[in-house]
Amino acid sequence: MKEKRNNISQTTAPLVRKIGILIHVAVWTIPLWIPFFFTGRSEFSVTPDFFFRNCIIVASFAIVFYSNYFYLIRRFLTAGQVWKFIFSNLLLALAVMSIVHLIMQQLPPPEYVITEGKREHDTIQMAGFMLRNLFMYSAVIVLSVAIRMTGNWFQMETMRKDLEKSRAEAELTNLKSQLNPHFLFNTLNNIYSLIALSPEQAQETIHELSRLLRYVLYESSQPFVSVAKELDFVSNYIELMRIRLAKNVELQTEINIENEEAQVAPLLFITLIENAFKHGISNSKPSFIHIRITQKNKELDCVIENSFFPKDQQDKSGSGIGLPNLEKRLALLYPETYSLQYGREGEVYKSELSIILTA
């Protein structure tokens, strides 16, 4: 899956680059043609001489812009050398203005066509020319910094999100790799205790276990599965556990779903159900386990109530990683769209998991 995502990125990157180039070309073309929009509406008309001078000015702005965009910002500003950045831009602006002024001096004096007659354009004093253009070049520099820094921010934000996504995927894979042996350990422990009571039932249980493992090893490798598949796995597991229950244990299950094709992350409920069978059963006292799983619209709810017979430290039927593992997976898979509560209420232990399905 990761390789496919990288291939998509490599395919779209050149297209994004080409679009970016076209946008830059379009932006710098607009100032060249702006005077034509005002032809006939002001005191002058656009002559070839005026258009050529306008091209020189726009080109000077582009030189200042891209000198910052491709070099000065990266070389000085992002390195924290602000004064060197300001000084470099001052030298750049003065140099560009001087070159533009020299080029303009070599051209014939500009003539403007006046609607009420012709007049020669007054020569702009050098000081006014320098101050006016220094302000305009400063605006171009500020614009270049804003665009470049915004682009850098988006790039860093994209990289940060990709890193977070990769970290989350790696952590989910690690949590799932812990869950599978944990599930297998608990089930084998149940089968071990069943062998002494009924070898025939133990054989049947092993057969049922093979079906469950097929789901755990293959189906659950997907990020999401249908609610129908997940709850079928849950039902099979409950029936597997029912085989070894004593007569004094009351087991009730209720499963109602509206949309069988709704998608859910696999193996979310098994931890709560395992805990119910681990802590809710007594071989000598009346005990019960009530499991209710319902799905309506996009909400999937699991409520489990069981009698409470906590195991002592001599009991080795599990490592205690189930609930912390589940909470971490829920936080990664359903951030801010799940609710998990569990704890003892008198003589009853109650677990409630509610998920807003997004897939």
Long-range contacts (C-beta under 8 A, 24 or more apart in sequence): 28-58, 28-62, 31-58, 31-61, 32-58, 43-112, 43-114, 43-115, 43-116, 44-112, 44-113, 44-114, 45-113, 47-111, 47-112, 47-113, 49-107, 49-108, 49-110, 49-111, 50-110, 50-112, 52-107, 53-104, 53-107, 53-110, 56-100, 56-103, 56-104, 57-100, 60-96, 60-97, 60-99, 60-100, 60-137, 61-136, 61-137, 61-140, 63-96, 64-89, 64-92, 64-93, 64-96, 64-137, 64-140, 64-141, 64-144, 65-140, 65-141, 65-143, 65-144, 66-144, 67-92, 68-141, 68-144, 68-145, 68-148, 69-144, 69-147, 69-148, 73-144, 73-145, 73-148, 73-149, 77-145, 78-152, 89-141, 93-133, 93-134, 93-137, 93-138, 93-141, 94-134, 96-137, 97-129, 97-130, 97-133, 97-134, 97-137, 100-133, 101-126, 101-129, 168-332, 171-328, 171-332, 172-329, 172-332, 172-333, 175-325, 175-328, 175-329, 175-332, 176-220, 176-267, 176-329, 178-321, 178-325, 179-267, 179-270, 179-271, 179-322, 179-325, 180-216, 180-217, 180-220, 182-318, 182-319, 182-321, 182-322, 182-325, 183-216, 183-267, 183-270, 183-274, 184-213, 184-216, 185-318, 185-319, 186-274, 186-278, 186-317, 186-318, 187-212, 187-240, 189-316, 189-317, 189-318, 190-240, 190-241, 190-244, 190-277, 190-317, 193-244, 194-243, 194-244, 197-244, 201-243, 201-244, 204-243, 205-240, 205-243, 205-244, 208-236, 208-239, 208-240, 208-243, 209-240, 211-236, 212-236, 212-237, 212-240, 216-267, 219-266, 220-266, 220-267, 222-266, 223-265, 224-263, 224-264, 224-265, 224-266, 224-359, 225-263, 225-264, 225-265, 225-266, 226-260, 226-261, 226-262, 226-263, 226-264, 227-257, 227-259, 227-260, 227-261, 227-262, 227-263, 227-264, 227-295, 227-300, 227-357, 228-257, 228-260, 228-261, 229-266, 230-264, 230-266, 230-267, 230-268, 230-269, 231-255, 231-257, 231-293, 233-266, 233-270, 234-269, 234-270, 234-273, 234-293, 237-270, 237-273, 238-273, 238-291, 241-277, 245-281, 246-281, 246-283, 248-282, 248-283, 248-284, 248-285, 248-286, 248-287, 249-281, 249-282, 249-287, 249-288, 249-289, 250-286, 250-287, 250-288, 250-289, 251-288, 251-289, 251-291, 252-288, 252-289, 252-290, 252-291, 253-290, 253-291, 253-292, 254-291, 254-292, 254-293, 254-294, 255-292, 255-293, 255-294, 256-293, 256-294, 256-295, 257-293, 257-294, 257-295, 258-295, 258-296, 258-297, 259-295, 262-295, 262-298, 262-300, 262-357, 262-359, 263-357, 263-359, 264-300, 264-355, 264-357, 264-359, 265-329, 265-333, 265-334, 268-326, 268-329, 268-330, 268-353, 268-355, 269-293, 269-302, 269-353, 271-322, 271-323, 271-325, 271-326, 272-302, 272-304, 272-326, 272-342, 272-351, 272-353, 273-304, 274-318, 274-322, 275-322, 275-323, 275-351, 276-304, 276-306, 276-349, 276-351, 278-311, 278-317, 278-318, 279-306, 279-308, 279-309, 279-310, 279-311, 279-349, 280-306, 280-307, 280-308, 280-309, 280-349, 281-306, 281-307, 281-309, 282-307, 282-309, 285-309, 295-357, 298-356, 298-357, 298-358, 299-354, 299-355, 299-356, 299-357, 300-354, 300-355, 300-357, 301-352, 301-353, 301-354, 301-355, 302-351, 302-352, 302-353, 302-354, 303-350, 303-351, 303-352, 304-350, 304-351, 304-352, 305-348, 305-349, 305-350, 305-351, 306-348, 306-349, 307-347, 307-348, 307-349, 308-344, 308-347, 308-348, 308-349, 330-355, 334-358
